[in-house]
């Protein structure tokens, strides 16, 4: 196993970070610990929209037997890996119906966006959770 992964896991464990660590099937996703309990990731899509703007999306399934409220945001990244700040990166809510698939997709706010992360957190998970760790629920 890569020493960097081990060091990152140790730092996160010591700091009490609540972001989910799992395999990197979808490294552009950050799934919070509670949301990971009821979300199943069906697919992640990316492409371009008019004006050569990056477009990204995720199709997810709520495996819960009860309605859930998901908080999500799209983080758009420039070529250096830094976040492009603005309204496009604000937190939004999605009411998930039980046992139903849902799609989220957005278009980058600027042609400078060449990458992204999609943050998926349960409504009860604080927004200040360290979201720099990527992972997904299988």
N, C-alpha and C positions, 0 to 999 in steps of 0.2 A: 504494500500500500504506500502511496506517496506520502513522504514525510510532511508535506505542506497540509495535506488533508488531516493527518493526525494532529498536527499543531493547531489547525483551525478548530477541530472538534474539541480539543482540550481547552482552548480559549473560550469557546462558546459554553462549554459545560461549567467552567469556573465563573463566567460572567452571568450565568443564569439566562442566557438568550433563549427565547421561545420559538425561534424560527425552526422549521422542520429540516432536518438533515436526512436525505435519502439518496437513492441513486440518481444519476444525472441524465435520465431519459429525456427530461425537458429542463435543461439548465436555465432557461429564461423564465422559469416559474419560481415564485417564492410562495410557499403554502404554509400558513400558520398551523400550529399544532392542533387546535380544535377543528379547523376546517379540514385538515388532513383526515380526520376521523369520519367525515361524511362525504367528502368529495372524491370522485373518480375522474381522472383526466382522460378524456376520450381522444383528443387531438389538439395540437397547436399548429396554427397556420400563420404564414407570413407571405407577403407579396408587396406589390406597389399599387398605389392609387393614382389618379390623375395628377399630373405635375410631378411625377416621380417621388411621391411621398411614400414612406414606409407604412405598410398596413400590417397589423398583427391581431391575432385573435386566439381564443381558446374555447374549446367545446368541453363542457364538464357536465357530469351527472351527479345529482344529489342522491346518494344512497340512503339518506335518512328517511325514516318513516314519519317524520314531523317536519313542518315548514322550518326553514333556517334563513337567517339574514346574513348575507355575505358582504363584506366590505372589500372593495378591490380598487386598484389603481394601475395605470400603465405608466411605467417609468421609461422615458425616451432618452437614449444615450447617443452622444456624439462620437466621432471617430477615435477620440482619446479615451472613451469610456466614461466620460463625465455626464451627469444628468443635465438635460435641457429643461430648465425650470419654466414653469408657466401653468396656466389653468388646465392644460391637457393632462397634467400629472396629479390632479386632485383626487381625493378619495371619493368613491361613489358607493352606493348600496344596491344590492340586488336581492330581491325576495325569491328564495329558492323553494319551489314546490316539491313535495316528497316524490322520490322515484322518477323525476323528470330530468331530461337533459336541457341544458341552457348554453347559449353561445354569447360570448363577449368579444367584441372587436372594436378597434379604434384605428384612426389614421394619425400618424405623427404630425406634430404642429409645425414642423420645419423640415426642409430638405437636408438639414444638417444631421438629422437623426438617422443613424445607420444601425442601431441596435436598440434593444428594449428588454425590460423585465416586466412581468405581470405579477403583481402582488395580490394574493388571495387570502384574506383573513376573516375569521368569524367575527361577527359584530362585537362579541364580548372580549376579543383580544385587543389590547391597547395598540393604538396606531404607532407608538414609539418603539415597538418591537424591532430589534435589529433585523432589517430586511435585506442585508447584503449577502446573506447566505441563500444560495439557490437550491431548490430541490422540488420534488413533487411527490404526490401520493401515487403509487403504482395503480 
